[in-house]
Amino acid sequence: MKQLLCWCIAVFLILCPAVIYAQNSTKQAAVEQEIRKLDLAQADAVLRGDLVALDKLWTEDFRVNNPFNEVDKANRIRNGAVTYSSFVREIEAVLVHGTTVIVMGREIVVPKGNSPDAGKTINRRYTNIWMKRKGNWRLIARQSSVICQPVSEKTN
């Protein structure tokens, strides 16, 4: 009987971490999928100039380190000084760390109207930081930088 009990405990100790890891992996994958959808929805809201949607995605203390060398509350988006005819976001990495998720990737935008560089295709690298607040994922901070040439045009 002792031998059976020892064997059961050994099996439990071996299998328990695997089960917990599988549960965590499943939960992490679900969070990643949710954040991917929200990150793309944020880009779409910027493209459409939908401030109501953006206010639901951004935290009250949201900050952006923008390509104009400013840290602000997305003031250029809020006041209509920057608008886009095209905004494509390519998510390359999603790092889930509990209630904080970091998204990194590339953006290809075409400003329009009176926006700086209107009509030009702009390639950027970006990092978005999402946090879970009061049960909802919200974008708390963002950084984007213009790259000199598209990644596909770089030569070695």
N, C-alpha and C positions, 0 to 999 in steps of 0.2 A: 504494500500500500504506500509506504514512504517513497519507494522508487517511482511509482506512478505519479504521486504528488510532485516529486522533484522534476519528473519529465514534463508534466503539465506546466509547472512554473517556468521551466526553461523555454518551452514552446511559446508561452505567453510573452516572456521577456524578449524573445526573438521577433515575434509577429507584431507586438504592440507598436514599436516604433515605425514599422512598415505601414501599418494601418493609419497611424497619426500622420505620417509623411504623405500618404496618398490623399487623406482628407485635406491637409494643408495645400497640397498641389492643386487639388480640385477647386478649393476656395480661391487660391491665388489666380488660377486660370479664369475663374468667373469675374474676379475683380479686374483683371487685365482686359477682358472683353468689354466690361462696362466702361472702363476708362477710355478704351479705344473709341467707343461710340461717342462718349462725351467730348473727347478731344476733337473728333471730326465735326461734331455738332457745333462746337465753339468756332471752328474755322468757318463753317457755313453761316453762322450768325454774324460773324464779322463781315463776310462777303455781302450778306443781305443788309447790313447796317441795323440789325435787330437788337436794339439796346435792351428791350424787355427780356429777350432770351439770354443775352449776355449777363444781365444783372442776376439771373437765376443760376448762372454757371460760375460767375466770379464771386469771390468773398468780398465783404465790405471793405476790407483792407488790401484788396488786390493791388499788386504792383507789377509793372512791366519795365524791363531794361530793354528799350526799343532800339531799332537800327539808327535812330537819330541821336544816339548818345545821351539819352535822357532816361531817368527813372521817374515814372509817373503812374497815374491810375488809368492808363489808356485814354488820356485826355484827347489825343488826336483822333481816336475812334469815336469817342463820346461827342466831340463837337463837330464831327463831319469833315475834319481837315484831311483825313486819310480815308479814302474809299477805294474799292477794288472792282474791276470788271471780271477778274478771275482770281481764285484763291485755291490752290491745290496743296494739300498737306499729305506728306508721306511719313507715316510713323515707322521708325526703324528700331526703337527699343522702348520697352516698358519695364520699369523696375518697381516692383511692389514691395513696400516696407511697412507692413501694418496699415496704419491709417494715413500713410503718405505714399504717393505714387509719382514717379518721375517719368516723363515721356520725352523722348528725344527723336529728332528727325530732320526732315527737309521740307521747305515750303517753296512753292513757286507762285509768285503773285504778280498781277498786272494792275498797278494803280490806275485810277481814272479821274476825270474831272480836273479839279485844281490841286489834286494830291501831288506831292513831289514825285518826279519821274513818271508822270502819267503816260500811259501807253507803252512803257518799257516793261520787259519781262525781268523780274528781280528774283534771284535765287538766294534763299536764306537757309541758315541752320537755326534750329529752335530747340528750346528746352521748356517744357511746361511742368509745373509742380502742382499736383492735386492733393487735397487733404479732405478727409471725411470730417465734416462738421455737422453736428446735430442730425446725424443719420444720413446726410447727403454728401456726395462728392462735389467739391467746389474747387475751382482753379484759384490758387492763392498767389502764384508768382509765375512770371514768364520772362524768357530772355530770347531775343532773336537778333541775328547778325547777318548782314548781307555778305555773301561770298563773292569773290572777285570774278570767278567763272564757274559755270556748272561743273559738278563733279565729273560728268561724262566727257567733258572737254579737257580735263587735266592730262598733261603728258608726264611721263616719268623721266 
